Amino acid sequence: MAIYLFDSQYYNKGYKVICGIDEAGRGPLAGPVFAAAVILDLNKEIEGLNDSKKLTEQKRERLFGLITENSLAYSIAHATVEEIEEYNILQATMLAMRRAVEQLPIKPDIILVDGNRVPSSLPVPAYSVVKGDSLSASIAAASILAKVSRDRYMREMDLKYPCYQFSKHKGYGTALHIQLIRQYGCSSIHRRSFLTKIIE
C-alpha cells in the first residue's frame, strides 16, 4: 500500500520504531481535544488505512479494531475543555499529543506529527508532516484512533446532555448546534471562548 511507503523510508534510514501522532477535535465548539500515538507493525499492513476524514464512520470503527489489535503499541489521550480554555486550543492540542506519547508502553525511535507544528519536550526526534494523515500510515492510524475516540466520547455526552444532540454533530459548529446553544445556553463541556459571537 502506497501509504506505507512514507514510513518505510524512515525505517530504511534506521528508525525501527516509528510513531505517528494526530489529533481530533481542534475545531468543535464543545468537548475535549483528543490525540493518539500509534506505532504500527510495518510488516502487518492494514488494508483500507487512510486519513480518517476520508473514511465513513463505519469504516473508521472497523479500522479502530484492526489498528489496536495489530499495532506494536498505541495510546489515546486528551486535553479537557478546562485546559483548552486555560491554555488555548493550540497549546491544549500539543498537551494531548505529549500525553499520548508519554503513555506509550514502548519508546519510539522517531515521531511523525501531522500538521506543521511539533509538541515541545518530546523524548525523541520528532518531525512535522503537512497532510501527514494522507501520506503516512502511522499518522493515518493515529488520526483514526483519535477521531473514533472523540466521536465515542461525544455520543456519551449526548446521553448526558440530550438537548444538544451531540451524536449528530459531535460538537462542531453546525447550524443545528448553534441553534441549540442559543436555545439552551452553554453546557459544562462547551468551550465558552469559542462561543462569544454566538451567545452575545
Phi, psi and omega in degrees: 000136185301325184294341177276343183296323180300311180293323181297330177299319179288322178301318181289342176274358177111358177273101187272338180240097188256127181249131173254141179232140171209167182236167173216132174103028176286326188271338186298164178269352183212153174092162178291169168259131182255153173220151176227147174238131184227133171248105182280154165273105186291351175272354179240084181290136180260111184295135178091358180299130183198172173307129185302330182291343181264004184245152175285163179301320180297317180293322178298317180297319179295316181291329177306312180296318180294321180293313182292331180281328190250353179281159175288325178196153174205159178209143179234130182222172177210165169243137187286166174301320179298320178290323176300316181291324183284316189258339189094161189294325180296310182293325177294323177296315178299322178297314178298320178296315179299318178300318180299317179294316183297332183273354179298137180285343175232152184270127178284164173271332183207150180237131176250122187247129178294139176105201184242013178227149180239132177301147177283162172064031173282150189282347182220168179305137182224143182227139176278145180228105179295132186057034182298333181291346175260345186257321189250131178297320182295317179290320178301317178298318179295322180297324180290315180297319180293315182295312181296318181297318180291318179299320178297319178298316182292330174293324175296320179292335176295326177289326181282322182233068187298336184294340182269349178056046183301333179298332182282318189240355177057024177094354180288163188276057177285166179301319179298313182298315180298319178300317182289326175297316179295329181281319188248352185080195184269148169262178180289346180256007175279145177271098189298327180292342178273352192248009188301322181280339183278320187259009176296000000 
